[in-house]
């Protein structure tokens, strides 16, 4: 042993002193669920960013062709909306890619842990008691 407590938040150690696989699987499933919620929030942010970009662009174009009121303040607001939308979308996109990679890694680790557990087939007569 290396003298380090390898338990994760109170997980019981297995016979070899390592964290129990079932406890680790439960923690991975909770992490995957949390990441899925974060990804869903990220999708909503991406929609907001797209609305900002399109709204700002439409306002600029509408002002240029004379369909909408157009002055310097409105122009600055529309340009800020387009730039803000681009920045928000880019930042959100890179975060989404990182989270998706973490989900894939956690799912792979969970699958490996499930495969390492010595599961046995329980046979019976098919009746429920």
matplotlib code that plots the C-alpha trace (Angstrom):
import matplotlib.pyplot as plt

x = [0.0, 1.1, -0.3, -2.9, -6.6, -8.1, -11.7, -14.0, -16.3, -16.8, -16.8, -16.1, -12.8, -12.8, -10.7, -7.7, -8.0, -9.1, -12.5, -15.5, -16.4, -20.1, -19.6, -17.4, -20.1, -22.7, -20.5, -19.8, -23.6, -24.2, -21.4, -22.8, -26.3, -24.8, -22.9, -26.1, -27.9, -25.0, -25.1, -28.8, -28.2, -25.4, -27.9, -30.2, -27.2, -26.4, -29.9, -29.7, -26.3, -27.9, -30.8, -28.5, -26.4, -29.4, -31.3, -28.4, -27.7, -31.4, -31.5, -28.4, -29.7, -33.1, -31.6, -29.3, -32.2, -34.5, -37.0, -36.1, -35.2, -31.5, -29.2, -25.8, -27.1, -29.1, -26.2, -23.9, -26.5, -27.0, -23.2, -22.8, -25.5, -23.8, -20.3, -21.7, -23.6, -20.5, -18.4, -21.0, -21.6, -17.8, -17.2, -20.3, -19.2, -15.8, -17.3, -19.8, -17.0, -15.1, -18.2, -19.0, -15.5, -15.9, -19.2, -17.6, -14.7, -17.0, -19.2, -16.2, -14.9, -18.3, -18.5, -15.1, -16.0, -19.3, -17.3, -14.8, -17.5, -17.9, -21.6, -23.2, -26.4, -29.2, -31.4, -34.7, -37.9, -39.3, -41.8, -42.1, -42.2]
y = [0.0, 3.5, 4.9, 7.0, 6.6, 5.8, 5.9, 8.4, 10.3, 7.4, 4.6, 1.3, -0.3, -3.7, -6.6, -5.2, -1.8, -0.2, 1.6, -0.7, -1.0, -0.7, 2.5, 3.9, 2.9, 4.8, 7.9, 7.7, 7.4, 10.5, 12.4, 11.4, 12.6, 15.9, 16.4, 15.6, 18.4, 20.8, 19.9, 20.7, 24.1, 24.6, 23.9, 26.6, 29.0, 28.2, 29.0, 32.4, 33.1, 32.4, 34.6, 37.4, 37.0, 36.8, 39.6, 42.0, 41.2, 41.7, 45.0, 46.2, 45.2, 46.6, 49.9, 50.0, 49.4, 51.9, 49.4, 50.1, 53.2, 53.6, 55.8, 55.4, 54.0, 51.3, 50.5, 50.0, 47.8, 45.7, 45.3, 44.4, 41.7, 40.2, 40.2, 39.0, 36.2, 35.1, 35.1, 33.3, 30.7, 30.0, 29.7, 27.5, 25.3, 24.6, 23.9, 21.5, 19.6, 19.2, 18.0, 15.5, 14.1, 13.8, 12.0, 9.5, 8.9, 8.4, 6.0, 4.0, 3.8, 2.7, 0.0, -1.2, -1.4, -3.2, -5.7, -6.2, -7.1, -10.9, -11.0, -14.4, -15.6, -16.3, -19.1, -20.1, -21.9, -18.7, -18.1, -14.9, -15.0]
z = [0.0, -0.7, 2.6, 0.8, 1.6, -1.8, -0.6, -2.3, 0.1, 2.5, 0.1, 1.8, 0.7, -0.8, 0.4, -1.4, 0.3, -3.0, -3.3, -3.8, -7.5, -6.8, -4.8, -7.6, -10.2, -8.2, -8.1, -11.8, -12.5, -10.4, -12.2, -15.6, -14.5, -13.3, -16.6, -18.5, -16.6, -17.3, -21.0, -21.1, -19.6, -22.2, -24.9, -23.6, -23.5, -27.1, -28.1, -26.3, -28.0, -31.4, -30.7, -29.7, -32.9, -35.2, -33.4, -33.5, -37.2, -38.1, -36.2, -38.0, -41.4, -40.7, -39.8, -42.8, -45.3, -43.4, -42.0, -38.3, -36.4, -36.5, -34.5, -32.9, -29.6, -31.3, -33.6, -30.6, -28.9, -32.0, -32.6, -28.9, -29.2, -32.2, -30.6, -27.2, -29.0, -30.8, -27.6, -25.6, -28.3, -28.7, -25.0, -24.5, -27.5, -26.1, -22.6, -24.2, -26.0, -22.7, -20.9, -23.6, -23.3, -19.6, -20.0, -22.5, -20.1, -17.1, -19.2, -20.3, -16.7, -15.5, -18.2, -17.3, -13.6, -14.4, -16.5, -13.6, -11.1, -10.7, -11.6, -11.4, -13.1, -10.7, -11.9, -10.5, -11.3, -12.7, -9.9, -8.0, -4.2]

ax = plt.figure().add_subplot(projection="3d")
ax.plot(x, y, z, "-o")
ax.set_aspect("equal")
plt.show()
